Each structure stands twice: as structure tokens, then as C-alpha cells.
Amino acid sequence: MMGLQHPLPQSMLGLWCSAPEVAASQCWARGPCITSPRALPQRGCVPHSCRSPPCSCHSAMIRIHVLEGAALVWSAEDAREIRERFRLVGTLVGALARKPRQNARLGLPLQLLPEEARLLAELGAAVLVRGTKTQPPAEGEELTQAAEVEAYQREQEESYQEQQRLAGAERGALLARLAERIAQGRARRREQRGETPDTVEDSGPLDSPFVLPRGSMMVQLPTARRHLGRVERVDWTSPSPDWPHAGCPAHEARYLVFRELWGRGYYLSGGSKFGGDFLVYPGDPLRFHAHYIVLCCPPGAPLPLRALVAATRLGTGVKKTLLLCSPGAGGALAFTSLQWSGLQ
């Protein structure tokens, strides 16, 4: 499965190895350097409670916009449903509207792994789309766009008038509370300047009309556009410039592993920062650390000893277990977990 040509000498490399069934609780046992991987149960043996329910009941499908292999979700409602209903995490890659010059906290769009996007498409919960080439709008579309612009401007004016009314009422209430202090201050200034009470004050009356500057108006920033222009459906089963993953052996192997672990109730995210394909969490990544670093091994692909040792030591160094995953004949998956235990 791992493409190793020679066994690892135990005097050189001490590993805790097992072929777990990726359960919540495991019992580690020190054994030989590498154990023979055994296949996990077929997907038919996975409890149905570990899987998300099908989505045929939803009339509106989630739109996943693909561009040169990247899968993006622009709707906040869809991003929330993907996480809460389907246990798919994704990565926020967009800048925040009010803090664009930082990357500590990001916002929409939500970028999905190719495996996450394909899983949603297979479940019937999402459809992959791409934008069509820009074309001049038709006559009817121009009228629709003009009506939308007019409606937006009308809403903005109504919002401004409402904000000015509220700001004026708030200013009046504040002046009423501070009227006595304002009168005392004006009296002191008149006394210092030697003015009489009949002198016209420069500050004007307290009930002068208030005009809210339009630059101070609060503007609503929508999190999703009502219309994303013209889009066309993308067939995820065949390769295309915007979806080149279909049919790729590496993607097929990664997807089989991703679907199997996801079907067992785990959360998965990208594992590139730890040198793997995925990170496996026992629960929501906001509450748990990853337990496994998944390394997918396509059938027949060699796995150099140096790369295996490096990946195992890295996983143990960050308190995680390296999980080698390889699809076998008939779609069965074999899992082998490795931990570095130091020199003997």
C-alpha cells in the first residue's frame, strides 16, 4: 500500500504502528515497526447516524462558483448551512469590508476543498456554476436594472430621512438634559465679557434645526448580491478549465479517503500546513485540535522512506498521528497509523 521496497530497521526507527478503524477511542500497542494494513469496513457498514441527511427536500440548491479549480461560496446563508448541516469547514478567504488591510480575520467568500465541493454535489445539495462571458444586457434586462437602481436610491433616501429624524430626536433629548448646564455656561461667558442678558448670543437657540451630514449616514453593506449575473452549470464529472480535478488519480484517491472519514462523523480540513492532505478532527475545529494528519497514497505510487520518516516525526512533534490512507481493489480503503517513538 505504501510503496516501501525495504522494511524499516527497528534499530533506526521506532514507530508505534497500528491499523485502527479510526474510532473515537483507540488502544495503542507497541508492535513491529510496520504492521500490515487491513481494510476498514465498507461504507455500507457505516452507521446512518454519522451521515448527513440527503437534501432533495431543499428547493434552492447551494451555488458553488468555480474558477480555475477554486470552489467559492459567496452566500452567508449557504456558508452557514454547509458548516452546520454538512460538517464541512472550508476556509474564509475574503477581506472584511471595514478592515481590508489585515488578514487576521477574513470573511466571505468561503473557499471549499475540491473534495468538499464534490461531496456536496454528489449529495445533491449543491450545484457547481461558473460565470459566463460578459455580454451586453438585453432590452428587458436594462429596464430591470434601471428599476433596481431607482429602488435602491429610493431606499437610501428613505434611510437618510429616518436617520436624520432619529438623530434630531436624540440631539433634542441630549440638549434637554444639558439645558441647565448650557445656560450656566453662557451666563458665565456673558459675565466675563461684560455683556447684558439682552445681548444676542452667537451660539443661537438650543432648538436650532439639526441637519445630518450625508457623509455621516450609516450605509448597509449587503453580504450577498441579489443577482450574480449570468451563470452556467459545470459538470463536475468531467474535467474542464474551471474544474480540472475530475479524473485526476490524486484527486480520486483523496476524495475516497475524504468521503470515508467524513461518513464516519469526523470533521476534515486542509492539511498542507502539516505536510499532509487533510487534518482530521473528532468534532468542530473551533472546539477540538486535530488528531490525525492524513496522507493519501494512490495505488502504485511510491512512498520514499525519507518522506515517510519526515512525515511521521512531524506528526509526532505536533502531537498528532500520521494516518496513511490508500484505496485498494474494489474501492476498499486501508488505513495505517504511525507515530514516532524515538531511538531504541
Secondary structure as GFF3:
##gff-version 3
##sequence-region A 1 344
A	DSSP	beta_strand	15	18	.	.	.	ID=ss1
A	DSSP	beta_strand	38	39	.	.	.	ID=ss2
A	DSSP	three_ten_helix	43	45	.	.	.	ID=ss3
A	DSSP	three_ten_helix	48	50	.	.	.	ID=ss4
A	DSSP	beta_strand	62	67	.	.	.	ID=ss5
A	DSSP	beta_strand	70	73	.	.	.	ID=ss6
A	DSSP	alpha_helix	76	86	.	.	.	ID=ss7
A	DSSP	beta_strand	91	94	.	.	.	ID=ss8
A	DSSP	beta_strand	107	112	.	.	.	ID=ss9
A	DSSP	alpha_helix	114	123	.	.	.	ID=ss10
A	DSSP	beta_strand	126	131	.	.	.	ID=ss11
A	DSSP	alpha_helix	139	177	.	.	.	ID=ss12
A	DSSP	alpha_helix	179	193	.	.	.	ID=ss13
A	DSSP	three_ten_helix	214	216	.	.	.	ID=ss14
A	DSSP	beta_strand	231	233	.	.	.	ID=ss15
A	DSSP	alpha_helix	249	263	.	.	.	ID=ss16
A	DSSP	beta_strand	267	270	.	.	.	ID=ss17
A	DSSP	three_ten_helix	272	274	.	.	.	ID=ss18
A	DSSP	beta_strand	278	281	.	.	.	ID=ss19
A	DSSP	beta_strand	292	296	.	.	.	ID=ss20
A	DSSP	alpha_helix	305	317	.	.	.	ID=ss21
A	DSSP	beta_strand	321	327	.	.	.	ID=ss22
A	DSSP	three_ten_helix	329	331	.	.	.	ID=ss23
A	DSSP	beta_strand	333	340	.	.	.	ID=ss24
###
